[in-house]
Amino acid sequence: MESLMLRSSSSEREAAEKENELKGLFQQLLLLSRGSMYAIDDPTKTKSKEGDSIDEGNESGEKVNLAEVFLSYLQYNIIQSEKSNKNNDMDDSIRSIYSGVLFHSSYGKSCKGKDESEVTAMKSFFDACLRYELVSSSTSKIAKKRVGADKKKKRATRQANNDRICKLYEAAISFFRGGGGGGFWRVAVDGYQRGLQNFKCGM
């Protein structure tokens, strides 16, 4: 999947095909991370309900760090959004990615059972999501002041932005709290709790 993201496209058609292929691979990985849709036959192969095999390892036989792949795909789409003039479509795409991982997959519910590299990648994933939404919210406020949008619409948009950011902070707190104990988990939880409190104070 990462090699596909790096591949350049020579035409709009190739670019569209590439995006569709990436979306398909992402959805397969999401299903794989949920676990309930698949029956594992061996450590590196997983079968879908249709019987197609999906390789959970890479060419060297090592297990794929799903969190790193999710992070790379999120960052790839954020970069694409900065290049695109289809801002609303890209916003929806980025939010669909992180919502799929964090709110519609068991993988994004808790750090319990994950190794250090996965937890570190998930920390970066949460931070990237929050950074994106905080910047998006700030940019939206500036744009609406310039345009002079309807007050009711501005209020609703601002509330939706605030709700998304609070939900991300709460998901991060819940994810790292699931690891139990102290150390890295405790520091991460404390950091996100402070971030949430500071954000609410500034709302």
Secondary structure, 3 states (H helix, E strand, C coil): CHHHHHCCCCCHHHHHHHHHHHHHHHHHHHHHHHCCCCEEEECCEEECCCCCEEECECCCCCECCHHHHHHHHHHHHHHHHHHCCCHHHHHHHHHHHHHHHHCCCHHHCCCCCCCHHHHHHHHHHHHHHHHHHHHHHHHHHHHHHHHCCCHHHHHHHHHHHHHHHHHHHHHHHHHHHCCCCCHHHHHHHHHHHHHHHHHHHHC
